[in-house]
Amino acid sequence: MGRLLQIRVSAWTYSEDEVRKTWPSLWNLAWEDSSAIPKKGVMELADAIFDAVRAGLIPGDKADVLRENAEKADKLRLSIEKALGDWRPGDADKLTYELEDTLDALEDSAAKF
């Protein structure tokens, strides 16, 4: 790394359309007006659902159903970011599967609303 330029390992979503198709109920809960959000990937969805539950943007009964997995998704998102920042891409890769499985569980719950 240089004096001013930092090299990082990173993760990104290659297709926002796949995120919308994979987790449509979560997409709609997180981004009713998605035009205001510049990037809508997997990491951003985990963050948005956690924020919506925590901030009371999702009605109480629905938020209660989502809360545990929303918190888990946020912890996994942060763990992925930390692993990448610590140059541990293998650990980050393993965590991505856990995050996607957690979003699948959240989608199953949200689809029932």
C-alpha positions as CSV (number, residue, x, y, z in Angstrom):
1,M,0.0,0.0,0.0
2,G,1.1,3.5,-0.7
3,R,1.2,6.5,1.6
4,L,-2.3,7.6,0.5
5,L,-3.7,4.8,-1.6
6,Q,-5.1,1.8,0.2
7,I,-5.6,-1.6,-1.5
8,R,-8.6,-3.5,-0.2
9,V,-10.2,-6.8,-1.0
10,S,-13.9,-6.1,-1.8
11,A,-17.3,-7.7,-2.4
12,W,-19.9,-6.4,-4.8
13,T,-23.2,-7.6,-6.3
14,Y,-22.9,-8.2,-10.0
15,S,-26.6,-7.9,-10.7
16,E,-29.1,-5.8,-8.8
17,D,-31.8,-7.4,-10.9
18,E,-30.9,-10.8,-9.4
19,V,-31.2,-9.4,-5.9
20,R,-34.7,-8.1,-6.7
21,K,-35.7,-11.4,-8.2
22,T,-34.2,-13.5,-5.4
23,W,-35.6,-11.5,-2.5
24,P,-38.6,-9.6,-3.9
25,S,-40.5,-9.2,-0.6
26,L,-37.4,-7.9,1.1
27,W,-36.6,-5.6,-1.8
28,N,-40.1,-4.1,-1.5
29,L,-39.9,-3.7,2.2
30,A,-36.5,-2.1,2.1
31,W,-36.9,0.1,-1.0
32,E,-40.5,1.0,-1.8
33,D,-39.1,4.0,-3.7
34,S,-35.9,2.5,-4.9
35,S,-35.0,5.3,-7.2
36,A,-33.5,7.2,-4.3
37,I,-31.0,4.4,-3.6
38,P,-28.0,4.4,-5.9
39,K,-26.8,0.9,-5.2
40,K,-29.0,-2.0,-4.3
41,G,-26.9,-5.1,-3.8
42,V,-26.9,-8.0,-1.3
43,M,-24.9,-6.0,1.3
44,E,-27.1,-3.0,1.0
45,L,-30.3,-5.1,1.3
46,A,-29.0,-6.7,4.6
47,D,-28.2,-3.2,5.9
48,A,-31.6,-1.7,4.7
49,I,-33.7,-4.4,6.3
50,F,-31.9,-4.2,9.6
51,D,-32.3,-0.4,9.5
52,A,-35.9,-0.6,8.7
53,V,-36.6,-3.0,11.5
54,R,-34.5,-1.1,14.0
55,A,-35.9,2.3,13.0
56,G,-39.6,1.2,13.1
57,L,-40.1,1.7,9.4
58,I,-41.7,-1.8,9.2
59,P,-44.8,-2.2,11.3
60,G,-44.3,-3.7,14.7
61,D,-45.8,-7.2,14.1
62,K,-43.9,-7.6,10.9
63,A,-40.7,-6.2,12.4
64,D,-41.0,-8.7,15.3
65,V,-41.1,-11.6,12.9
66,L,-38.0,-10.2,11.0
67,R,-36.0,-8.9,13.9
68,E,-33.8,-11.9,14.8
69,N,-32.7,-12.7,11.2
70,A,-32.4,-9.0,10.4
71,E,-29.9,-8.6,13.3
72,K,-28.1,-11.7,12.2
73,A,-27.9,-10.4,8.6
74,D,-26.4,-7.2,9.8
75,K,-23.8,-8.9,11.9
76,L,-22.9,-11.1,9.0
77,R,-22.6,-8.0,6.7
78,L,-20.3,-6.3,9.2
79,S,-18.3,-9.5,9.6
80,I,-17.8,-9.7,5.8
81,E,-16.6,-6.1,5.7
82,K,-14.2,-6.8,8.5
83,A,-12.9,-10.0,6.9
84,L,-12.3,-8.1,3.7
85,G,-10.6,-5.2,5.5
86,D,-8.4,-7.7,7.2
87,W,-7.4,-9.3,3.9
88,R,-9.2,-12.6,4.7
89,P,-11.2,-13.2,1.5
90,G,-11.7,-16.9,2.3
91,D,-13.4,-16.0,5.6
92,A,-15.5,-13.4,3.8
93,D,-16.5,-15.9,1.1
94,K,-17.8,-18.4,3.8
95,L,-19.8,-15.6,5.4
96,T,-21.4,-14.7,2.1
97,Y,-23.2,-18.0,2.1
98,E,-24.4,-17.5,5.6
99,L,-25.7,-14.0,4.7
100,E,-27.5,-15.3,1.6
101,D,-29.1,-18.1,3.7
102,T,-30.2,-15.6,6.3
103,L,-31.7,-13.4,3.6
104,D,-33.5,-16.5,2.2
105,A,-35.0,-17.0,5.7
106,L,-36.0,-13.3,5.9
107,E,-37.6,-13.6,2.4
108,D,-39.6,-16.6,3.5
109,S,-40.9,-14.7,6.5
110,A,-41.6,-11.4,4.5
111,A,-43.3,-13.3,1.7
112,K,-46.1,-14.2,4.2
113,F,-47.0,-10.6,4.9
